[in-house]
Amino acid sequence: MTLQLSALQASLQGAPVLHAVDLDVKPGQVLALLGRNGAGKTTTLRTIMGLTQQTGGHVRLDGRDLGGAPTWQRARIGIYFVPEDGGVFQELSVLENLRLAGRGQPEQVLGAFPELKALWHRRAALLSGGERKILALARAALSGSRWLLIDEPSLGLAPAVLRRLGQAIAALRAEAGVLLVEQNLRFAQSVADDYVLMQRGSTVDQGPIEALRESPFFAQAMSFGSGEGDSA
């Protein structure tokens, strides 16, 4: 029972972006997808979700090939995407966001996300960056999805907030497999079990997160460059 990518290829506006992406995400696992800006990490998540055109290879869920399946169908069978901005509804309250999240009742997430109770009636637009990320993860928890794709959750957050975010991701893994795209290496190492390294649209190495720095591809793949957003 895995979310499996094999020889995955994708294009943006007709230009090839992903060339050969191979990885498996297992239930209860946090797999960190790492690499420099433009390596193809975000595009990988979007291709899994059917938001970017897949041009080759396979996305399989529990052995079922999802090639050609629309985004709504992928969501229905258990894949949930948390984009970099969290994807929350800015003009709705925290409670309203949670009510729209999926199968569960908002009160069900208060054990894992107790800080949301005090924010119940606050509009998402008025939340801090960290609060919005927590709300986004709470929405993911309520979706009932078995596979979570989380893009750059640590971006712009202070260290104290990152610790709380790590706890929230740990709570999610109890019910789902997590594919985590990250630029913050320290944060990724604190929450992930395993890593996959990407370079120029292909996966080049993988292994347990504690062995990441021993990878022969580590220095080159983790040279982040200018700090611009991941364009691919």
Secondary structure, 3 states (H helix, E strand, C coil): CCEEEEEEEEEECCEEEEEEEEEEECCCCEEEEECCCCCCHHHHHHHHCCCCEEEEEEEEECCEECCCCCHHHHHHCCEEEECCCCCCCCCCEHHHHHHCCCCCCHHHHCCCCHHHHHHCCCEHHHCCHHHHHHHHHHHHHHCCCCEEEEECCCCCCCHHHHHHHHHHHHHHCCCCEEEEECCCHHHHHHHCCEEEEEECCEEEEEEEHHHHHHCCCHHHHCCCCCCCCCCC
